Structure formats: structure tokens, C-alpha cells
Amino acid sequence: MTITGFTGAGLDRADHLRLDAERLADMMADQGARLLRLAELDPVLDEEGRLAWEPLGGAGGDYIFLGLDAGAPSFAPLVRMQTLGQRAWSVFRLLSMMSDRDAAIWGAARSVNEWHNRHGFCGICGSATDVFRAGWGRKCPNCGGEHFPRVDPVVIMLAEHDGRVLLGRQPQYPEGRYSALAGFVEPGESIEEAVARELMEEAGIAVRDVRYVASQPWPFPGQLMIACIAGAESDAITLDRNELDDAFWASRDDVRAALAGDPAAPFQAPPPFAIANSLLTRWSAGD
Ligand SMILES: [Zn+2]
């Protein structure tokens, strides 16, 4: 089985310690406690290309307790962002050099940080909220409302027809890049229904037999990507130009060439840490 990106952190998240003020203070005072280094929200790598950590050193302030790494209490700083909502293509270059495990640890720290920056005020009464649960929530001092980091489910899927799969190109993609179509799951929908709706909306493709393949977190800012494959009724594409610049049916040879980085390939594959890459890898291997 291909490992999917941003998974495999291997930390014990130790949820039972998050509300235990005494144990938390002990962990922060621990000689082995460590703090993840971040540049705004981007990862900082050491000379060996691994995530850089520094001793927490008993410092006060708001931290996100990431969990225990072989017993070592591991924290991320709570970063106050100056600007939000920018998708950092520059970070993709760093990610391509990072181990799966480091990407997973950093991804969680990034997602939770971004959520804090977007949710400083209570959604019920509008008062400023405080950090609680060791960084895994915010609480309103006025109405008592508790708010938790959100995860937004997104379906990402290959429609298959006669040995080929449908790939699309969003306007903001790098030159030549094509990927699986994707969209947010809406309230009142199953995963299967969201897959069918998105393929119909974006490409006019009706599907049957939607099957789940794998999932991964995507920390830009906090999606859960749910990868599926579905059988298309026909290969006639009706493109929604608001969503996609282009779409085409790729053969197994096309996909294998793109994944291998062949310059003659008809498209450029999504990066290895994107689940679309895992999905295409599995499909091209006949899975
Ligand atoms: Zn409130």
C-alpha cells in the first residue's frame, strides 16, 4: 500500500493530558520538552533536512501540545499571522525534501495554527476567545462556548472510462499540471453523493460504483482529502469553466509517464505528498 502524504506522524497525541493543567505544566518544565521551529507557518529544516526543534526551556505562553514523541513532550508555537489565506507554493519545494513523518507533524501544527488565527472570536456571541485544551480548542469567557479545530472533508476522485481516467486543470495550477477533480463535501451529503455531484458539476460526467480508496489530511488550511474512484457512464466532457481550465482522459501509459517525470508525458503529475499522486500511482499499477 502506498503511504499517503501528511500521515505517519507517529506521535501519541495524549488527549487525556490536554485538560490536565498540572501534568501539562510538568511536561513544559521537562528537560526533554521540545518546541517546533516555524517561520510564520512554514517548516524550518536543519542541515540534514529534518524538522528543526529547540528546547522549550520552561517558557510561558500559548503552545499547541502536539503529543509525546517516544516520551518527549512536543509542542508547536502558536503563531500570530499577519496575513491569512495565502496558499504557499514555496512551501511545496520544502515538502518535497521532507520525510513523510516530518510532513505529518508539521501539517498538524500548521492546520491548528491556521484555525486559531481564523477563530479568535466566539461564533455564538462574538467575544474574544481563549486558548484551551493545550491548543486543541478555544473557549469563550463570556458565554462558555467551546470551539474545536475544524476539519473540512473534500472528495478527490478519478472517474474511469474504458481504461482511462479523467484529469482536470485548475487555473492556479503550475504550468502543465493536471490532477484528479475535487470538491468540498456539503452538509447533507455522503462521500459517494459528493463525488457524483462534483463530477457532474465540473465535467458533466455521470458516475456509478463510487469506491473509497484512501484519505489524507491537507494542511492548506485544514482539509481531510477523501480519495475515491468511480465508473463513468460516458466520456463526453462538459467543462465548467469557472472551476477548470481544461480536462482530458488519461491512459495508464500517460499516467505512468507523468508519474515518472517523463518530459514527453502529456501532463505534469501532482506532487508526491498530494493524495492525487497516490491515487494515480495505485490506478496506474492496476489497483
Ligand atoms: Zn461566546
Residues whose N, C-alpha, C, O or C-beta is under 5 A from the ligand:
A	BS01	ZN	C122 I124 C125 G126 S127 C140 N142 C143 G144 G145
